[in-house]
Amino acid sequence: MCMPLSYVGFTTVILGLPIIVWLGMLLLSLLLIQVIIAFLNLRMKITAIPFSVHRVLGYIILIIALIHAFLGLAAYLP
């Protein structure tokens, strides 16, 4: 028996919260890390974290954001 795609984001529960909530919290955390890396490299001139990490993190954020948006919008699809 297959679960409809519209229920995956909100009925798949991990530690009491739906998976879409976990993805949202992960996305917010990664965005904050992204901003901190850019701030340290550009304003503070601290290059302990290279710009290549900033770029790779941007791609990871894009993928997680697309999954998060797809699961959120899938709840409204028939």
N, CA, C and O atoms as CSV, one atom per row, in Angstrom:
chain,resi,resn,atom,element,x,y,z
A,1,MET,N,N,0.840,-1.171,0.000
A,1,MET,CA,C,0.000,0.000,0.000
A,1,MET,C,C,0.892,1.244,0.000
A,1,MET,O,O,1.760,1.391,0.860
A,2,CYS,N,N,0.675,2.127,-0.959
A,2,CYS,CA,C,1.454,3.349,-1.089
A,2,CYS,C,C,0.737,4.520,-0.429
A,2,CYS,O,O,-0.483,4.654,-0.523
A,3,MET,N,N,1.517,5.362,0.238
A,3,MET,CA,C,0.977,6.566,0.828
A,3,MET,C,C,0.946,7.654,-0.256
A,3,MET,O,O,1.928,7.818,-0.980
A,4,PRO,N,N,-0.152,8.394,-0.381
A,4,PRO,CA,C,-0.187,9.475,-1.373
A,4,PRO,C,C,0.889,10.516,-1.080
A,4,PRO,O,O,1.218,10.779,0.077
A,5,LEU,N,N,1.423,11.094,-2.130
A,5,LEU,CA,C,2.510,12.055,-1.988
A,5,LEU,C,C,2.095,13.275,-1.179
A,5,LEU,O,O,2.938,13.914,-0.550
A,6,SER,N,N,0.824,13.601,-1.185
A,6,SER,CA,C,0.366,14.788,-0.463
A,6,SER,C,C,0.465,14.631,1.052
A,6,SER,O,O,0.388,15.623,1.777
A,7,TYR,N,N,0.635,13.408,1.540
A,7,TYR,CA,C,0.703,13.177,2.982
A,7,TYR,C,C,2.125,13.001,3.502
A,7,TYR,O,O,2.340,12.995,4.714
A,8,VAL,N,N,3.088,12.858,2.615
A,8,VAL,CA,C,4.446,12.520,3.037
A,8,VAL,C,C,5.054,13.589,3.940
A,8,VAL,O,O,5.634,13.261,4.974
A,9,GLY,N,N,4.933,14.842,3.573
A,9,GLY,CA,C,5.579,15.917,4.326
A,9,GLY,C,C,5.043,16.115,5.721
A,9,GLY,O,O,5.777,16.528,6.618
A,10,PHE,N,N,3.762,15.825,5.917
A,10,PHE,CA,C,3.150,16.120,7.210
A,10,PHE,C,C,2.862,14.890,8.059
A,10,PHE,O,O,2.653,15.017,9.266
A,11,THR,N,N,2.845,13.709,7.465
A,11,THR,CA,C,2.543,12.521,8.263
A,11,THR,C,C,3.778,11.705,8.594
A,11,THR,O,O,3.724,10.841,9.469
A,12,THR,N,N,4.890,11.956,7.917
A,12,THR,CA,C,6.142,11.296,8.275
A,12,THR,C,C,6.725,12.038,9.464
A,12,THR,O,O,7.223,13.155,9.323
A,13,VAL,N,N,6.664,11.417,10.636
A,13,VAL,CA,C,7.035,12.090,11.880
A,13,VAL,C,C,8.355,11.537,12.393
A,13,VAL,O,O,8.551,10.324,12.464
A,14,ILE,N,N,9.254,12.443,12.747
A,14,ILE,CA,C,10.542,12.087,13.352
A,14,ILE,C,C,10.649,12.863,14.660
A,14,ILE,O,O,10.601,14.093,14.658
A,15,LEU,N,N,10.793,12.161,15.760
A,15,LEU,CA,C,10.876,12.757,17.097
A,15,LEU,C,C,9.719,13.706,17.384
A,15,LEU,O,O,9.905,14.754,18.003
A,16,GLY,N,N,8.537,13.337,16.935
A,16,GLY,CA,C,7.346,14.100,17.254
A,16,GLY,C,C,7.017,15.252,16.328
A,16,GLY,O,O,5.988,15.905,16.507
A,17,LEU,N,N,7.863,15.522,15.339
A,17,LEU,CA,C,7.602,16.616,14.406
A,17,LEU,C,C,7.576,16.091,12.974
A,17,LEU,O,O,8.323,15.172,12.637
A,18,PRO,N,N,6.725,16.667,12.134
A,18,PRO,CA,C,6.695,16.239,10.733
A,18,PRO,C,C,8.021,16.533,10.036
A,18,PRO,O,O,8.761,17.432,10.436
A,19,ILE,N,N,8.306,15.771,9.000
A,19,ILE,CA,C,9.582,15.911,8.305
A,19,ILE,C,C,9.727,17.281,7.651
A,19,ILE,O,O,10.845,17.774,7.498
A,20,ILE,N,N,8.622,17.897,7.267
A,20,ILE,CA,C,8.709,19.217,6.644
A,20,ILE,C,C,9.183,20.268,7.657
A,20,ILE,O,O,9.848,21.233,7.281
A,21,VAL,N,N,8.848,20.085,8.921
A,21,VAL,CA,C,9.322,20.993,9.968
A,21,VAL,C,C,10.827,20.824,10.167
A,21,VAL,O,O,11.553,21.809,10.307
A,22,TRP,N,N,11.296,19.571,10.180
A,22,TRP,CA,C,12.730,19.319,10.320
A,22,TRP,C,C,13.515,19.911,9.150
A,22,TRP,O,O,14.583,20.493,9.339
A,23,LEU,N,N,12.974,19.757,7.942
A,23,LEU,CA,C,13.641,20.336,6.776
A,23,LEU,C,C,13.681,21.862,6.861
A,23,LEU,O,O,14.672,22.482,6.475
A,24,GLY,N,N,12.614,22.459,7.360
A,24,GLY,CA,C,12.582,23.909,7.528
A,24,GLY,C,C,13.604,24.394,8.546
A,24,GLY,O,O,14.269,25.406,8.329
A,25,MET,N,N,13.728,23.677,9.650
A,25,MET,CA,C,14.725,24.059,10.659
A,25,MET,C,C,16.140,23.870,10.141
A,25,MET,O,O,17.018,24.692,10.404
A,26,LEU,N,N,16.366,22.777,9.397
A,26,LEU,CA,C,17.677,22.551,8.791
A,26,LEU,C,C,17.994,23.641,7.781
A,26,LEU,O,O,19.122,24.132,7.728
A,27,LEU,N,N,17.018,24.019,6.989
A,27,LEU,CA,C,17.205,25.055,5.988
A,27,LEU,C,C,17.542,26.396,6.633
A,27,LEU,O,O,18.442,27.097,6.169
A,28,LEU,N,N,16.835,26.756,7.686
A,28,LEU,CA,C,17.122,28.007,8.389
A,28,LEU,C,C,18.529,27.995,8.983
A,28,LEU,O,O,19.242,28.996,8.908
A,29,SER,N,N,18.929,26.874,9.570
A,29,SER,CA,C,20.265,26.766,10.152
A,29,SER,C,C,21.343,26.904,9.073
A,29,SER,O,O,22.338,27.601,9.271
A,30,LEU,N,N,21.143,26.243,7.940
A,30,LEU,CA,C,22.124,26.337,6.860
A,30,LEU,C,C,22.190,27.745,6.274
A,30,LEU,O,O,23.267,28.212,5.903
A,31,LEU,N,N,21.055,28.416,6.191
A,31,LEU,CA,C,21.066,29.799,5.703
A,31,LEU,C,C,21.824,30.722,6.653
A,31,LEU,O,O,22.554,31.607,6.208
A,32,LEU,N,N,21.654,30.521,7.954
A,32,LEU,CA,C,22.398,31.326,8.925
A,32,LEU,C,C,23.897,31.061,8.830
A,32,LEU,O,O,24.697,31.993,8.908
A,33,ILE,N,N,24.281,29.806,8.662
A,33,ILE,CA,C,25.698,29.465,8.491
A,33,ILE,C,C,26.242,30.103,7.219
A,33,ILE,O,O,27.373,30.591,7.195
A,34,GLN,N,N,25.428,30.098,6.156
A,34,GLN,CA,C,25.821,30.699,4.881
A,34,GLN,C,C,26.107,32.198,5.051
A,34,GLN,O,O,27.105,32.708,4.542
A,35,VAL,N,N,25.237,32.882,5.760
A,35,VAL,CA,C,25.414,34.314,5.986
A,35,VAL,C,C,26.642,34.574,6.857
A,35,VAL,O,O,27.392,35.517,6.605
A,36,ILE,N,N,26.849,33.752,7.867
A,36,ILE,CA,C,28.012,33.930,8.749
A,36,ILE,C,C,29.305,33.724,7.978
A,36,ILE,O,O,30.259,34.477,8.173
A,37,ILE,N,N,29.359,32.731,7.114
A,37,ILE,CA,C,30.559,32.495,6.307
A,37,ILE,C,C,30.843,33.697,5.414
A,37,ILE,O,O,31.982,34.155,5.325
A,38,ALA,N,N,29.810,34.202,4.757
A,38,ALA,CA,C,29.999,35.366,3.883
A,38,ALA,C,C,30.443,36.583,4.681
A,38,ALA,O,O,31.331,37.317,4.247
A,39,PHE,N,N,29.834,36.804,5.844
A,39,PHE,CA,C,30.199,37.945,6.682
A,39,PHE,C,C,31.644,37.843,7.145
A,39,PHE,O,O,32.382,38.827,7.095
A,40,LEU,N,N,32.055,36.661,7.597
A,40,LEU,CA,C,33.427,36.500,8.075
A,40,LEU,C,C,34.442,36.690,6.955
A,40,LEU,O,O,35.495,37.292,7.167
A,41,ASN,N,N,34.137,36.186,5.774
A,41,ASN,CA,C,35.078,36.301,4.663
A,41,ASN,C,C,35.153,37.718,4.104
A,41,ASN,O,O,36.239,38.181,3.757
A,42,LEU,N,N,34.023,38.414,4.009
A,42,LEU,CA,C,34.014,39.726,3.366
A,42,LEU,C,C,34.284,40.872,4.332
A,42,LEU,O,O,35.067,41.768,4.016
A,43,ARG,N,N,33.663,40.863,5.481
A,43,ARG,CA,C,33.778,42.004,6.400
A,43,ARG,C,C,34.921,41.852,7.401
A,43,ARG,O,O,35.664,42.798,7.664
A,44,MET,N,N,35.046,40.651,7.949
A,44,MET,CA,C,36.042,40.450,9.010
A,44,MET,C,C,37.386,40.004,8.461
A,44,MET,O,O,38.371,39.957,9.198
A,45,LYS,N,N,37.439,39.676,7.176
A,45,LYS,CA,C,38.679,39.207,6.525
A,45,LYS,C,C,39.236,37.951,7.186
A,45,LYS,O,O,40.448,37.734,7.206
A,46,ILE,N,N,38.338,37.126,7.727
A,46,ILE,CA,C,38.725,35.846,8.312
A,46,ILE,C,C,38.438,34.785,7.262
A,46,ILE,O,O,37.278,34.535,6.932
A,47,THR,N,N,39.466,34.171,6.744
A,47,THR,CA,C,39.287,33.199,5.664
A,47,THR,C,C,39.544,31.774,6.141
A,47,THR,O,O,40.094,30.960,5.399
A,48,ALA,N,N,39.153,31.473,7.369
A,48,ALA,CA,C,39.325,30.117,7.879
A,48,ALA,C,C,38.428,29.141,7.120
A,48,ALA,O,O,38.763,27.967,6.960
A,49,ILE,N,N,37.291,29.641,6.659
A,49,ILE,CA,C,36.389,28.833,5.850
A,49,ILE,C,C,36.474,29.365,4.426
A,49,ILE,O,O,36.079,30.505,4.179
A,50,PRO,N,N,36.975,28.577,3.487
A,50,PRO,CA,C,37.156,29.083,2.124
A,50,PRO,C,C,35.828,29.352,1.416
A,50,PRO,O,O,34.783,28.830,1.804
A,51,PHE,N,N,35.893,30.174,0.373
A,51,PHE,CA,C,34.698,30.532,-0.373
A,51,PHE,C,C,34.080,29.326,-1.061
A,51,PHE,O,O,32.875,29.307,-1.311
A,52,SER,N,N,34.887,28.321,-1.370
A,52,SER,CA,C,34.345,27.123,-2.023
A,52,SER,C,C,33.322,26.420,-1.132
A,52,SER,O,O,32.364,25.838,-1.639
A,53,VAL,N,N,33.509,26.464,0.172
A,53,VAL,CA,C,32.536,25.888,1.110
A,53,VAL,C,C,31.236,26.680,1.041
A,53,VAL,O,O,30.149,26.106,1.112
A,54,HIS,N,N,31.348,27.990,0.905
A,54,HIS,CA,C,30.176,28.856,0.788
A,54,HIS,C,C,29.370,28.489,-0.462
A,54,HIS,O,O,28.140,28.449,-0.423
A,55,ARG,N,N,30.059,28.227,-1.549
A,55,ARG,CA,C,29.391,27.870,-2.804
A,55,ARG,C,C,28.711,26.502,-2.705
A,55,ARG,O,O,27.562,26.356,-3.123
A,56,VAL,N,N,29.399,25.505,-2.162
A,56,VAL,CA,C,28.825,24.168,-2.010
A,56,VAL,C,C,27.623,24.209,-1.071
A,56,VAL,O,O,26.613,23.551,-1.322
A,57,LEU,N,N,27.731,24.971,-0.004
A,57,LEU,CA,C,26.619,25.111,0.935
A,57,LEU,C,C,25.409,25.753,0.248
A,57,LEU,O,O,24.266,25.418,0.560
A,58,GLY,N,N,25.661,26.665,-0.677
A,58,GLY,CA,C,24.571,27.269,-1.436
A,58,GLY,C,C,23.818,26.240,-2.260
A,58,GLY,O,O,22.589,26.277,-2.327
A,59,TYR,N,N,24.544,25.321,-2.892
A,59,TYR,CA,C,23.894,24.261,-3.666
A,59,TYR,C,C,23.084,23.322,-2.760
A,59,TYR,O,O,21.985,22.902,-3.121
A,60,ILE,N,N,23.626,23.002,-1.599
A,60,ILE,CA,C,22.913,22.143,-0.646
A,60,ILE,C,C,21.636,22.834,-0.179
A,60,ILE,O,O,20.589,22.198,-0.065
A,61,ILE,N,N,21.722,24.136,0.090
A,61,ILE,CA,C,20.551,24.904,0.511
A,61,ILE,C,C,19.495,24.899,-0.584
A,61,ILE,O,O,18.306,24.755,-0.297
A,62,LEU,N,N,19.913,25.054,-1.829
A,62,LEU,CA,C,18.972,25.041,-2.948
A,62,LEU,C,C,18.233,23.708,-3.034
A,62,LEU,O,O,17.017,23.688,-3.223
A,63,ILE,N,N,18.945,22.608,-2.898
A,63,ILE,CA,C,18.321,21.282,-2.984
A,63,ILE,C,C,17.338,21.071,-1.837
A,63,ILE,O,O,16.222,20.601,-2.057
A,64,ILE,N,N,17.743,21.412,-0.616
A,64,ILE,CA,C,16.857,21.232,0.536
A,64,ILE,C,C,15.642,22.151,0.431
A,64,ILE,O,O,14.536,21.756,0.800
A,65,ALA,N,N,15.836,23.376,-0.069
A,65,ALA,CA,C,14.708,24.300,-0.230
A,65,ALA,C,C,13.713,23.778,-1.254
A,65,ALA,O,O,12.505,23.915,-1.061
A,66,LEU,N,N,14.194,23.184,-2.337
A,66,LEU,CA,C,13.294,22.628,-3.340
A,66,LEU,C,C,12.497,21.448,-2.789
A,66,LEU,O,O,11.301,21.328,-3.054
A,67,ILE,N,N,13.153,20.583,-2.028
A,67,ILE,CA,C,12.453,19.450,-1.403
A,67,ILE,C,C,11.421,19.957,-0.400
A,67,ILE,O,O,10.293,19.467,-0.358
A,68,HIS,N,N,11.815,20.934,0.402
A,68,HIS,CA,C,10.925,21.508,1.412
A,68,HIS,C,C,9.693,22.139,0.743
A,68,HIS,O,O,8.565,21.932,1.191
A,69,ALA,N,N,9.914,22.900,-0.317
A,69,ALA,CA,C,8.798,23.533,-1.030
A,69,ALA,C,C,7.907,22.495,-1.697
A,69,ALA,O,O,6.683,22.621,-1.674
A,70,PHE,N,N,8.506,21.477,-2.285
A,70,PHE,CA,C,7.724,20.437,-2.944
A,70,PHE,C,C,6.838,19.702,-1.943
A,70,PHE,O,O,5.667,19.448,-2.225
A,71,LEU,N,N,7.379,19.360,-0.788
A,71,LEU,CA,C,6.577,18.667,0.228
A,71,LEU,C,C,5.475,19.574,0.765
A,71,LEU,O,O,4.369,19.109,1.042
A,72,GLY,N,N,5.770,20.868,0.913
A,72,GLY,CA,C,4.758,21.787,1.393
A,72,GLY,C,C,3.635,21.982,0.398
A,72,GLY,O,O,2.464,22.020,0.779
A,73,LEU,N,N,3.979,22.106,-0.868
A,73,LEU,CA,C,2.959,22.306,-1.902
A,73,LEU,C,C,2.224,21.010,-2.236
A,73,LEU,O,O,1.088,21.057,-2.708
A,74,ALA,N,N,2.836,19.875,-2.006
A,74,ALA,CA,C,2.196,18.599,-2.315
A,74,ALA,C,C,0.964,18.367,-1.458
A,74,ALA,O,O,0.083,17.597,-1.840
A,75,ALA,N,N,0.888,19.016,-0.314
A,75,ALA,CA,C,-0.290,18.856,0.551
A,75,ALA,C,C,-1.528,19.453,-0.091
A,75,ALA,O,O,-2.646,19.065,0.248
A,76,TYR,N,N,-1.350,20.380,-1.005
A,76,TYR,CA,C,-2.484,21.045,-1.642
A,76,TYR,C,C,-2.804,20.483,-3.009
A,76,TYR,O,O,-3.762,20.913,-3.651
A,77,LEU,N,N,-2.005,19.519,-3.467
A,77,LEU,CA,C,-2.271,18.885,-4.758
A,77,LEU,C,C,-3.301,17.786,-4.578
A,77,LEU,O,O,-3.350,17.151,-3.524
A,78,PRO,N,N,-4.132,17.548,-5.598
A,78,PRO,CA,C,-5.140,16.478,-5.464
A,78,PRO,C,C,-4.512,15.100,-5.471
A,78,PRO,O,O,-5.220,14.098,-5.369
